[in-house]
Amino acid sequence: MYNFRAHCIAIILGLPLVSFPAMANVTLAPLFQDHAVLQRDLPLPVWGHADIDEHITVTFRGQTVGATTDQDGRWIVYLEPIAASSEPADLTVTGKNTVVVRDVLVGEVWLASGQSNMNRPLLSLPDAAEVTAKINNPQLRHINIALTANPDQAEDVPTSGWQLATPEDSPTFSAVAWFFAVELQRKLGIPVGIIHSSWGGSKIEAWIDERTLKSATAWPAIDERWQYMIAHYPTIEVDYKAWEKAEKEAQAKGTKNTPPPLLPRGPGSQHALSELFNGMIAPLQPYAMRGAIWYQGESNWQRPTEYAELFPAMIRAWREQWGLGDFPFYFVQMPNFDTPHDPTNRGWALLREAQAQALTLPHTGMAVTLDCGDPADIHPQNKPMVGQRLARIAEAQVYDITGDWSGPTFTSFTREGATLRVHFDHVDSGLISERTPPQSFEVAGDDHQFHPATATLDGDTIVVQSSTVSEPVAVRYAWSNAPRANLYNGAGLPAVPFRSDNW
């Protein structure tokens, strides 16, 4: 289906347009472009369009595989698994015409997705000029997927094309994905490719296919909010130029202008239900890859119960759609942020808990970032540490590289008079607190009222108590929006926030 909005965005961003005519020359799916990285050691699907009943052959590194297009002009072949290779090769597709994809490497491919904190590029960092000037690594490659919302599942999407890590191209790379990829490439010594597909301000509902979303128990509430949004927000692009002109004139006169027009939040926006999946994920499937990294949740913090259902549902759906089994899926737990819109001061803590529930799925991992955030900025600048922590999980769980990958994780507590002794996993390297005794612990009695507690390190455990709670029955750690969280293990990884209660 032709997507006019995506076409316009591509033109504005200067992205190449790839189209699939109904009756035309052989074309390839959007990820098969010069400088691509293909996934090692997995069957390699290659697909595209051509004339109906046209015979297609694909040749790559000594393999030649053929297929005939179906009644919609679609074709797909599967190459046998190939070992990693830093030597460039051509991938040649032949039908009535020949398409040659040049400088193709084989290594590790990861999808990076989410909202603005995944979307923010290297050029947004304070030291961007210094960082990007030193980048020169042709073995590390990155492709940006254009911001594309589509009402139907698309087969095509504009992209930046595969870009090599150079001072010229790297400023537009996702910062989190870049630092993740750098760590992997440094440890593995083979090519790494990042498929970056994220959109700032997006909710998780936009990244889930329609069938999965409508099967959720939260669907009636989601649909009700969506219908309200459509009714109360414009569904066409608003003209900000007139407003900006009026704003400047008002400032010059010392008067007040009217509020800015509402942003479009209907179909075609990053809020549209399932439309980011349709436009920015579906066209990528079933490209062979190792796994995915995810940084999203800021736009869902007000509804943690829904997120606890939707997030695992999305992971399961993506895995089923890709046909790669339970591929690794690693995500960033929300950092500390003092949101001004939460009188409870617990909303982000509940969202972090909802995120953590996805760890019940196999081959998942969570990077804790309470110490990487900025209470005053929803877009914290410490992207290097976030990417590196995601990489540590992948190194341990996928690539069998030894080393700590998780901070202390609550397992249980025991009552000792007026104190509670808290036990943890992932403390083989010990427990440490940064500069001061452990902070942000709370305890409660049978009245369910939590009070600040003093905490003392005792070997691999923490002993907590409060003078106002003589018989504690529950303990919490870092259970607020922007806690002062200073508990780590000896590897320098922060403790996972937790609560022992389910109140």
Disulfide bonds with the S-S distance in Angstrom:
none
